[in-house]
Each structure stands twice: as C-alpha cells, then as structure tokens.
C-alpha cells in the first residue's frame, strides 16, 4: 500500500452518528468504511479522529479528496 488514498465512492456516505469520538478512514482500504479498521498500517496515512457532540446526520467523504476531512466538501464532483 502506498500513501495515496483509494477512492471508495464518488458520493458521500450520509450517516446518522451517535455522540462520541469516531475515526474516519483516510486511506480508503477499511473493510468498515467510512470508519477506520486499521487497514492503513504501513500506508503513511492515518485516520481522522473527530468528535460528535450530539446525535447528528453527517456526510462523510468517500472520495478521499475533501479539504475538510472527514466531511464531504463536494470534491467528488471533479473526479
């Protein structure tokens, strides 16, 4: 695996998350996408840890091109 993230999809993952700490997969190799499962080992890429204060519906990036990780910023439109 190299340090280039794998594009998982060209649309965001819309999901309702419970409050707490979450780890977003930044490498694109997780079997539990959009969450990290440790597949990034030796890739040079680390997950993005983020906090949700209250139950919320969010759009998590699946193309791995966002500048606002872990959230979708519409970058998938240019892929």
N, CA, C and O atoms as CSV, one atom per row, in Angstrom:
chain,resi,resn,atom,element,x,y,z
A,1,UNK,N,N,0.855,-1.184,0.000
A,1,UNK,CA,C,0.000,0.000,0.000
A,1,UNK,C,C,0.899,1.245,0.000
A,1,UNK,O,O,1.933,1.259,0.667
A,2,UNK,N,N,0.516,2.269,-0.731
A,2,UNK,CA,C,1.303,3.498,-0.739
A,2,UNK,C,C,0.580,4.593,0.037
A,2,UNK,O,O,-0.391,4.327,0.745
A,3,UNK,N,N,1.065,5.830,-0.104
A,3,UNK,CA,C,0.459,6.917,0.659
A,3,UNK,C,C,-0.606,7.679,-0.122
A,3,UNK,O,O,-0.974,8.787,0.271
A,4,UNK,N,N,-1.109,7.115,-1.215
A,4,UNK,CA,C,-2.230,7.695,-1.949
A,4,UNK,C,C,-3.517,7.013,-1.498
A,4,UNK,O,O,-3.613,5.788,-1.563
A,5,UNK,N,N,-4.511,7.782,-1.041
A,5,UNK,CA,C,-5.761,7.147,-0.619
A,5,UNK,C,C,-6.529,6.550,-1.788
A,5,UNK,O,O,-6.474,7.056,-2.910
A,6,UNK,N,N,-7.234,5.483,-1.513
A,6,UNK,CA,C,-8.074,4.807,-2.502
A,6,UNK,C,C,-9.452,5.465,-2.505
A,6,UNK,O,O,-10.052,5.652,-1.447
A,7,UNK,N,N,-9.954,5.815,-3.684
A,7,UNK,CA,C,-11.299,6.359,-3.810
A,7,UNK,C,C,-12.282,5.217,-3.581
A,7,UNK,O,O,-12.255,4.218,-4.300
A,8,UNK,N,N,-13.143,5.361,-2.591
A,8,UNK,CA,C,-14.118,4.323,-2.271
A,8,UNK,C,C,-15.390,4.522,-3.077
A,8,UNK,O,O,-15.988,3.557,-3.553
A,9,UNK,N,N,-15.806,5.780,-3.231
A,9,UNK,CA,C,-17.027,6.102,-3.960
A,9,UNK,C,C,-16.949,7.559,-4.391
A,9,UNK,O,O,-16.115,8.313,-3.889
A,10,UNK,N,N,-17.804,7.955,-5.307
A,10,UNK,CA,C,-17.834,9.350,-5.746
A,10,UNK,C,C,-19.067,10.072,-5.218
A,10,UNK,O,O,-19.480,11.100,-5.755
A,11,UNK,N,N,-19.640,9.526,-4.172
A,11,UNK,CA,C,-20.709,10.203,-3.434
A,11,UNK,C,C,-20.400,10.038,-1.951
A,11,UNK,O,O,-19.777,9.051,-1.560
A,12,UNK,N,N,-20.822,10.982,-1.126
A,12,UNK,CA,C,-20.531,10.884,0.304
A,12,UNK,C,C,-21.352,9.788,0.985
A,12,UNK,O,O,-22.369,9.331,0.465
A,13,UNK,N,N,-20.886,9.388,2.143
A,13,UNK,CA,C,-21.626,8.457,2.986
A,13,UNK,C,C,-22.472,9.305,3.932
A,13,UNK,O,O,-21.934,9.991,4.802
A,14,UNK,N,N,-23.779,9.261,3.768
A,14,UNK,CA,C,-24.691,10.003,4.637
A,14,UNK,C,C,-25.069,9.053,5.775
A,14,UNK,O,O,-25.607,7.971,5.541
A,15,UNK,N,N,-24.781,9.471,7.001
A,15,UNK,CA,C,-24.970,8.570,8.136
A,15,UNK,C,C,-25.342,9.369,9.378
A,15,UNK,O,O,-24.887,10.498,9.563
A,16,UNK,N,N,-26.164,8.779,10.218
A,16,UNK,CA,C,-26.501,9.396,11.500
A,16,UNK,C,C,-25.567,8.802,12.547
A,16,UNK,O,O,-25.522,7.588,12.747
A,17,UNK,N,N,-24.830,9.678,13.208
A,17,UNK,CA,C,-23.854,9.243,14.200
A,17,UNK,C,C,-24.285,9.609,15.605
A,17,UNK,O,O,-24.877,10.662,15.843
A,18,UNK,N,N,-23.977,8.725,16.519
A,18,UNK,CA,C,-24.194,8.970,17.940
A,18,UNK,C,C,-23.082,9.869,18.464
A,18,UNK,O,O,-22.007,9.925,17.867
A,19,UNK,N,N,-23.320,10.574,19.572
A,19,UNK,CA,C,-22.262,11.380,20.170
A,19,UNK,C,C,-21.064,10.510,20.536
A,19,UNK,O,O,-21.206,9.349,20.918
A,20,UNK,N,N,-19.894,11.097,20.408
A,20,UNK,CA,C,-18.684,10.382,20.789
A,20,UNK,C,C,-17.550,10.634,19.824
A,20,UNK,O,O,-17.642,11.483,18.937
A,21,UNK,N,N,-16.481,9.887,20.006
A,21,UNK,CA,C,-15.289,10.007,19.180
A,21,UNK,C,C,-15.340,8.941,18.092
A,21,UNK,O,O,-15.639,7.777,18.357
A,22,UNK,N,N,-15.044,9.356,16.869
A,22,UNK,CA,C,-15.091,8.473,15.718
A,22,UNK,C,C,-13.777,8.589,14.950
A,22,UNK,O,O,-13.112,9.624,15.010
A,23,UNK,N,N,-13.401,7.537,14.233
A,23,UNK,CA,C,-12.180,7.532,13.422
A,23,UNK,C,C,-12.565,7.280,11.966
A,23,UNK,O,O,-12.985,6.181,11.605
A,24,UNK,N,N,-12.416,8.304,11.144
A,24,UNK,CA,C,-12.744,8.233,9.718
A,24,UNK,C,C,-11.572,7.636,8.951
A,24,UNK,O,O,-10.426,8.044,9.143
A,25,UNK,N,N,-11.854,6.684,8.093
A,25,UNK,CA,C,-10.828,6.062,7.259
A,25,UNK,C,C,-10.351,7.071,6.221
A,25,UNK,O,O,-11.135,7.539,5.396
A,26,UNK,N,N,-9.075,7.399,6.266
A,26,UNK,CA,C,-8.495,8.330,5.305
A,26,UNK,C,C,-7.783,7.618,4.161
A,26,UNK,O,O,-7.484,8.233,3.138
A,27,UNK,N,N,-7.508,6.321,4.328
A,27,UNK,CA,C,-6.746,5.586,3.308
A,27,UNK,C,C,-7.637,4.953,2.247
A,27,UNK,O,O,-7.187,4.717,1.126
A,28,UNK,N,N,-8.898,4.673,2.585
A,28,UNK,CA,C,-9.827,4.055,1.641
A,28,UNK,C,C,-9.759,2.540,1.591
A,28,UNK,O,O,-10.412,1.926,0.747
A,29,UNK,N,N,-8.985,1.922,2.473
A,29,UNK,CA,C,-8.830,0.470,2.436
A,29,UNK,C,C,-9.589,-0.247,3.550
A,29,UNK,O,O,-9.537,-1.474,3.631
A,30,UNK,N,N,-10.285,0.482,4.399
A,30,UNK,CA,C,-11.004,-0.131,5.513
A,30,UNK,C,C,-12.141,-1.012,5.025
A,30,UNK,O,O,-12.848,-0.671,4.077
A,31,UNK,N,N,-12.306,-2.140,5.680
A,31,UNK,CA,C,-13.449,-3.004,5.408
A,31,UNK,C,C,-14.685,-2.529,6.139
A,31,UNK,O,O,-15.765,-3.100,5.990
A,32,UNK,N,N,-14.520,-1.479,6.934
A,32,UNK,CA,C,-15.609,-0.913,7.726
A,32,UNK,C,C,-15.838,0.550,7.332
A,32,UNK,O,O,-16.221,1.377,8.159
A,33,UNK,N,N,-15.596,0.849,6.052
A,33,UNK,CA,C,-15.714,2.232,5.573
A,33,UNK,C,C,-17.088,2.787,5.887
A,33,UNK,O,O,-18.075,2.072,5.715
A,34,UNK,N,N,-17.201,4.040,6.342
A,34,UNK,CA,C,-16.214,5.096,6.331
A,34,UNK,C,C,-15.341,5.167,7.593
A,34,UNK,O,O,-14.623,6.146,7.801
A,35,UNK,N,N,-15.405,4.148,8.412
A,35,UNK,CA,C,-14.643,4.168,9.655
A,35,UNK,C,C,-13.374,3.339,9.538
A,35,UNK,O,O,-13.318,2.375,8.775
A,36,UNK,N,N,-12.373,3.715,10.286
A,36,UNK,CA,C,-11.078,3.051,10.270
A,36,UNK,C,C,-11.160,1.666,10.904
A,36,UNK,O,O,-11.825,1.470,11.922
A,37,UNK,N,N,-10.468,0.708,10.280
A,37,UNK,CA,C,-10.348,-0.629,10.864
A,37,UNK,C,C,-8.883,-1.042,11.008
A,37,UNK,O,O,-8.580,-2.204,11.277
A,38,UNK,N,N,-7.981,-0.080,10.826
A,38,UNK,CA,C,-6.550,-0.349,10.967
A,38,UNK,C,C,-5.870,-0.742,9.668
A,38,UNK,O,O,-4.671,-1.022,9.672
A,39,UNK,N,N,-6.589,-0.772,8.568
A,39,UNK,CA,C,-6.007,-1.176,7.285
A,39,UNK,C,C,-4.928,-0.220,6.780
A,39,UNK,O,O,-4.192,-0.559,5.853
A,40,UNK,N,N,-4.824,0.956,7.368
A,40,UNK,CA,C,-3.858,1.952,6.935
A,40,UNK,C,C,-2.423,1.628,7.369
A,40,UNK,O,O,-1.492,2.314,6.948
A,41,UNK,N,N,-2.229,0.621,8.182
A,41,UNK,CA,C,-0.895,0.285,8.678
A,41,UNK,C,C,0.097,0.231,7.517
A,41,UNK,O,O,-0.168,-0.406,6.497
A,42,UNK,N,N,1.215,0.888,7.672
A,42,UNK,CA,C,2.284,0.943,6.663
A,42,UNK,C,C,1.914,1.700,5.396
A,42,UNK,O,O,2.597,1.575,4.380
A,43,UNK,N,N,0.840,2.484,5.444
A,43,UNK,CA,C,0.428,3.221,4.245
A,43,UNK,C,C,0.943,4.660,4.254
A,43,UNK,O,O,0.968,5.310,3.209
A,44,UNK,N,N,1.346,5.156,5.401
A,44,UNK,CA,C,1.729,6.562,5.506
A,44,UNK,C,C,0.529,7.466,5.709
A,44,UNK,O,O,0.672,8.688,5.760
A,45,UNK,N,N,-0.651,6.881,5.826
A,45,UNK,CA,C,-1.897,7.637,6.018
A,45,UNK,C,C,-2.479,7.252,7.367
A,45,UNK,O,O,-2.481,6.079,7.739
A,46,UNK,N,N,-2.972,8.242,8.098
A,46,UNK,CA,C,-3.581,7.959,9.394
A,46,UNK,C,C,-5.044,8.386,9.376
A,46,UNK,O,O,-5.416,9.291,8.629
A,47,UNK,N,N,-5.873,7.745,10.187
A,47,UNK,CA,C,-7.287,8.108,10.222
A,47,UNK,C,C,-7.478,9.510,10.805
A,47,UNK,O,O,-6.600,10.046,11.481
A,48,UNK,N,N,-8.631,10.078,10.527
A,48,UNK,CA,C,-9.003,11.378,11.087
A,48,UNK,C,C,-9.934,11.106,12.262
A,48,UNK,O,O,-11.012,10.534,12.102
A,49,UNK,N,N,-9.499,11.523,13.434
A,49,UNK,CA,C,-10.307,11.365,14.644
A,49,UNK,C,C,-11.182,12.608,14.778
A,49,UNK,O,O,-10.687,13.734,14.722
A,50,UNK,N,N,-12.487,12.397,14.955
A,50,UNK,CA,C,-13.390,13.536,15.100
A,50,UNK,C,C,-14.434,13.250,16.165
A,50,UNK,O,O,-14.724,12.097,16.484
A,51,UNK,N,N,-14.985,14.308,16.700
A,51,UNK,CA,C,-15.920,14.242,17.821
A,51,UNK,C,C,-17.290,14.738,17.385
A,51,UNK,O,O,-17.404,15.750,16.694
A,52,UNK,N,N,-18.325,14.020,17.794
A,52,UNK,CA,C,-19.714,14.437,17.574
A,52,UNK,C,C,-20.301,14.718,18.956
A,52,UNK,O,O,-20.274,13.854,19.833
A,53,UNK,N,N,-20.830,15.921,19.149
A,53,UNK,CA,C,-21.362,16.315,20.457
A,53,UNK,C,C,-22.786,15.850,20.701
A,53,UNK,O,O,-23.173,15.575,21.837
A,54,UNK,N,N,-23.566,15.762,19.627
A,54,UNK,CA,C,-24.948,15.295,19.756
A,54,UNK,C,C,-25.293,14.472,18.520
A,54,UNK,O,O,-24.677,14.642,17.468
A,55,UNK,N,N,-26.262,13.591,18.642
A,55,UNK,CA,C,-26.667,12.744,17.523
A,55,UNK,C,C,-26.895,13.624,16.302
A,55,UNK,O,O,-27.679,14.571,16.350
A,56,UNK,N,N,-26.206,13.307,15.205
A,56,UNK,CA,C,-26.242,14.157,14.017
A,56,UNK,C,C,-26.170,13.338,12.744
A,56,UNK,O,O,-25.528,12.288,12.706
A,57,UNK,N,N,-26.829,13.822,11.699
A,57,UNK,CA,C,-26.687,13.246,10.367
A,57,UNK,C,C,-25.562,14.013,9.686
A,57,UNK,O,O,-25.590,15.242,9.612
A,58,UNK,N,N,-24.568,13.273,9.188
A,58,UNK,CA,C,-23.405,13.894,8.564
A,58,UNK,C,C,-23.147,13.261,7.201
A,58,UNK,O,O,-23.603,12.154,6.916
A,59,UNK,N,N,-22.408,13.987,6.365
A,59,UNK,CA,C,-21.971,13.481,5.065
A,59,UNK,C,C,-20.458,13.311,5.133
A,59,UNK,O,O,-19.711,14.289,5.126
A,60,UNK,N,N,-20.018,12.056,5.200
A,60,UNK,CA,C,-18.589,11.753,5.291
A,60,UNK,C,C,-18.027,11.483,3.900
A,60,UNK,O,O,-18.644,10.793,3.088
A,61,UNK,N,N,-16.860,12.032,3.643
A,61,UNK,CA,C,-16.210,11.903,2.341
A,61,UNK,C,C,-15.863,10.448,2.042
A,61,UNK,O,O,-15.346,9.738,2.904
A,62,UNK,N,N,-16.148,10.007,0.818
A,62,UNK,CA,C,-15.778,8.670,0.365
A,62,UNK,C,C,-14.764,8.729,-0.778
A,62,UNK,O,O,-14.162,7.712,-1.120
A,63,UNK,N,N,-14.569,9.913,-1.372
A,63,UNK,CA,C,-13.604,10.023,-2.470
A,63,UNK,C,C,-12.190,10.304,-1.961
A,63,UNK,O,O,-11.216,10.154,-2.699
A,64,UNK,N,N,-12.087,10.710,-0.706
A,64,UNK,CA,C,-10.804,10.984,-0.041
A,64,UNK,C,C,-10.100,12.221,-0.590
A,64,UNK,O,O,-8.899,12.386,-0.379
A,65,UNK,N,N,-10.823,13.091,-1.289
A,65,UNK,CA,C,-10.245,14.312,-1.860
A,65,UNK,C,C,-10.680,15.576,-1.115
A,65,UNK,O,O,-10.242,16.672,-1.464
A,66,UNK,N,N,-11.527,15.443,-0.101
A,66,UNK,CA,C,-12.045,16.593,0.620
A,66,UNK,C,C,-10.934,17.403,1.285
A,66,UNK,O,O,-9.912,16.851,1.692
A,67,UNK,N,N,-11.142,18.702,1.389
A,67,UNK,CA,C,-10.200,19.538,2.136
A,67,UNK,C,C,-10.727,19.768,3.546
A,67,UNK,O,O,-10.100,20.474,4.336
A,68,UNK,N,N,-11.880,19.175,3.868
A,68,UNK,CA,C,-12.489,19.338,5.186
A,68,UNK,C,C,-12.718,18.011,5.880
A,68,UNK,O,O,-13.755,17.801,6.509
A,69,UNK,N,N,-11.747,17.112,5.765
A,69,UNK,CA,C,-11.892,15.759,6.330
A,69,UNK,C,C,-12.340,15.800,7.785
A,69,UNK,O,O,-11.826,16.586,8.580
A,70,UNK,N,N,-13.291,14.957,8.122
A,70,UNK,CA,C,-13.816,13.814,7.394
A,70,UNK,C,C,-15.051,14.128,6.548
A,70,UNK,O,O,-15.626,13.242,5.916
A,71,UNK,N,N,-15.445,15.389,6.546
A,71,UNK,CA,C,-16.713,15.754,5.924
A,71,UNK,C,C,-16.576,16.021,4.430
A,71,UNK,O,O,-15.559,16.539,3.969
A,72,UNK,N,N,-17.615,15.660,3.684
A,72,UNK,CA,C,-17.657,15.904,2.249
A,72,UNK,C,C,-17.696,17.409,1.983
A,72,UNK,O,O,-18.442,18.145,2.629
A,73,UNK,N,N,-16.888,17.851,1.031
A,73,UNK,CA,C,-16.914,19.256,0.620
A,73,UNK,C,C,-17.274,19.397,-0.865
A,73,UNK,O,O,-17.143,20.480,-1.436
A,74,UNK,N,N,-17.726,18.307,-1.485
A,74,UNK,CA,C,-18.125,18.341,-2.884
A,74,UNK,C,C,-16.989,18.043,-3.857
A,74,UNK,O,O,-17.190,18.099,-5.071
A,75,UNK,N,N,-15.798,17.727,-3.345
A,75,UNK,CA,C,-14.651,17.445,-4.220
A,75,UNK,C,C,-14.898,16.298,-5.177
A,75,UNK,O,O,-14.287,16.239,-6.244
A,76,UNK,N,N,-15.793,15.378,-4.810
A,76,UNK,CA,C,-16.093,14.233,-5.674
A,76,UNK,C,C,-16.641,14.653,-7.029
A,76,UNK,O,O,-16.567,13.886,-7.989
A,77,UNK,N,N,-17.186,15.851,-7.121
A,77,UNK,CA,C,-17.770,16.330,-8.377
A,77,UNK,C,C,-16.699,16.518,-9.456
A,77,UNK,O,O,-17.014,16.532,-10.646
A,78,UNK,N,N,-15.439,16.662,-9.045
A,78,UNK,CA,C,-14.362,16.889,-10.027
A,78,UNK,C,C,-13.562,15.626,-10.348
A,78,UNK,O,O,-12.518,15.695,-10.997
A,79,UNK,N,N,-14.057,14.472,-9.892
A,79,UNK,CA,C,-13.343,13.228,-10.166
A,79,UNK,C,C,-13.828,12.624,-11.466
A,79,UNK,O,O,-13.346,11.568,-11.874
